[in-house]
């Protein structure tokens, strides 16, 4: 049974809203992590948005490189997992399956016949005359 907040067919958001969310996630999805005085912010594509080192908390400098690499990789993996979850959610929507099925044989289908259209428009000359051009 549909709730009052559900849209048509029981879906709470339109396909365009879902696709907008996916597009936003693809471009903006990122994760921030902190550990032992290191803070990283990484996008799902691996781009590092921010890297902050609090030198007051770093006690062992030779561990700095591996710690940064671990945090960056973990943040990227989490951002990619969030994005993958959203893609899976959208792919599971039966409306998407219907669209894919309808598009699947589109190249094999005949084009619709063109509509008959008279290029002469008789109504153009029946309209009001222009006060500027005096016609």
C-alpha positions as CSV (number, residue, x, y, z in Angstrom):
1,X,0.0,0.0,0.0
2,X,1.3,3.5,-0.9
3,X,1.9,5.9,1.9
4,X,0.7,9.5,1.6
5,X,4.3,10.5,1.0
6,X,4.8,8.1,-1.8
7,X,4.7,9.2,-5.4
8,X,2.9,7.5,-8.2
9,X,3.5,3.8,-8.3
10,X,4.7,3.8,-4.7
11,X,8.1,5.5,-5.5
12,X,9.1,8.3,-3.2
13,X,11.2,10.1,-5.8
14,X,11.1,10.5,-9.5
15,X,13.7,8.9,-11.8
16,X,15.0,12.3,-12.7
17,X,15.5,13.1,-9.0
18,X,17.4,9.8,-8.6
19,X,19.5,10.5,-11.6
20,X,20.3,14.0,-10.3
21,X,21.4,12.4,-7.0
22,X,23.6,10.0,-8.9
23,X,25.1,12.8,-11.0
24,X,25.8,14.9,-7.9
25,X,27.3,11.9,-6.1
26,X,29.6,11.1,-9.1
27,X,31.0,14.7,-9.0
28,X,30.8,15.5,-5.3
29,X,31.1,12.2,-3.4
30,X,33.9,12.3,-0.9
31,X,34.9,11.0,2.6
32,X,36.9,12.7,5.3
33,X,38.9,10.6,7.8
34,X,41.2,11.5,10.6
35,X,43.8,9.4,12.6
36,X,46.8,10.3,14.7
37,X,46.9,13.9,13.7
38,X,46.3,13.3,10.0
39,X,43.1,14.5,8.3
40,X,42.3,13.5,4.7
41,X,39.3,14.3,2.5
42,X,39.2,12.2,-0.7
43,X,36.8,12.0,-3.6
44,X,35.5,8.7,-5.0
45,X,37.7,9.1,-8.0
46,X,40.8,9.2,-5.8
47,X,41.3,13.0,-6.0
48,X,42.6,14.3,-2.6
49,X,40.5,17.3,-1.7
50,X,42.4,18.1,1.5
51,X,45.3,16.8,3.6
52,X,46.0,18.3,7.0
53,X,48.8,17.3,9.3
54,X,48.8,18.4,13.0
55,X,52.5,18.3,13.8
56,X,51.7,18.4,17.5
57,X,50.2,14.9,17.3
58,X,52.8,13.3,15.0
59,X,55.2,11.4,17.3
60,X,56.9,9.1,14.8
61,X,57.7,10.7,11.5
62,X,58.7,7.5,9.6
63,X,55.1,6.3,10.0
64,X,53.7,9.5,8.4
65,X,53.8,8.3,4.8
66,X,52.1,4.9,5.4
67,X,49.5,6.5,7.6
68,X,48.6,9.1,5.0
69,X,48.5,6.5,2.3
70,X,46.2,4.2,4.4
71,X,43.8,7.1,5.2
72,X,43.7,8.2,1.6
73,X,43.0,4.7,0.3
74,X,40.4,4.0,3.0
75,X,38.6,7.3,2.4
76,X,38.6,6.6,-1.4
77,X,37.3,3.1,-0.8
78,X,34.5,4.4,1.4
79,X,33.5,7.1,-1.1
80,X,33.5,4.6,-4.0
81,X,31.4,2.2,-1.9
82,X,28.8,5.0,-1.2
83,X,28.7,5.7,-5.0
84,X,28.4,2.0,-5.8
85,X,25.5,1.7,-3.3
86,X,23.7,4.5,-5.0
87,X,24.3,3.0,-8.5
88,X,23.0,-0.4,-7.3
89,X,19.9,1.3,-5.7
90,X,19.1,3.0,-9.0
91,X,19.8,-0.1,-11.1
92,X,17.4,-2.1,-8.8
93,X,14.6,0.3,-9.6
94,X,12.2,-1.6,-11.9
95,X,11.5,1.6,-13.8
96,X,15.1,1.6,-15.0
97,X,14.8,-2.1,-16.2
98,X,11.7,-1.1,-18.2
99,X,13.5,1.8,-19.8
100,X,16.5,-0.4,-20.7
101,X,14.2,-3.0,-22.2
102,X,12.5,-0.4,-24.3
103,X,15.8,1.0,-25.5
104,X,17.3,-2.4,-26.2
105,X,15.7,-2.9,-29.6
106,X,15.4,0.8,-30.6
107,X,18.0,0.6,-33.4
108,X,16.1,-2.3,-35.0
109,X,12.7,-0.5,-34.9
110,X,11.4,1.4,-37.9
111,X,11.3,5.2,-37.6
112,X,7.9,6.7,-37.2
113,X,6.4,8.1,-40.4
114,X,6.7,11.9,-40.5
115,X,3.7,13.9,-39.8
116,X,2.0,15.6,-42.7
117,X,2.5,19.3,-42.4
118,X,1.5,22.1,-44.8
119,X,4.4,24.6,-45.0
120,X,2.0,27.4,-45.9
121,X,0.4,28.9,-42.8
122,X,-2.9,30.6,-43.7
123,X,-3.4,31.9,-40.2
124,X,-0.3,34.2,-40.4
125,X,-2.1,36.8,-42.5
126,X,-5.4,36.6,-40.5
127,X,-3.7,37.9,-37.3
128,X,-3.6,41.5,-36.1
129,X,-1.6,44.0,-38.2
130,X,1.6,45.6,-36.9
131,X,1.3,49.2,-35.8
132,X,5.0,49.6,-36.3
133,X,5.4,48.2,-39.9
134,X,1.9,49.3,-41.1
135,X,1.0,46.0,-42.7
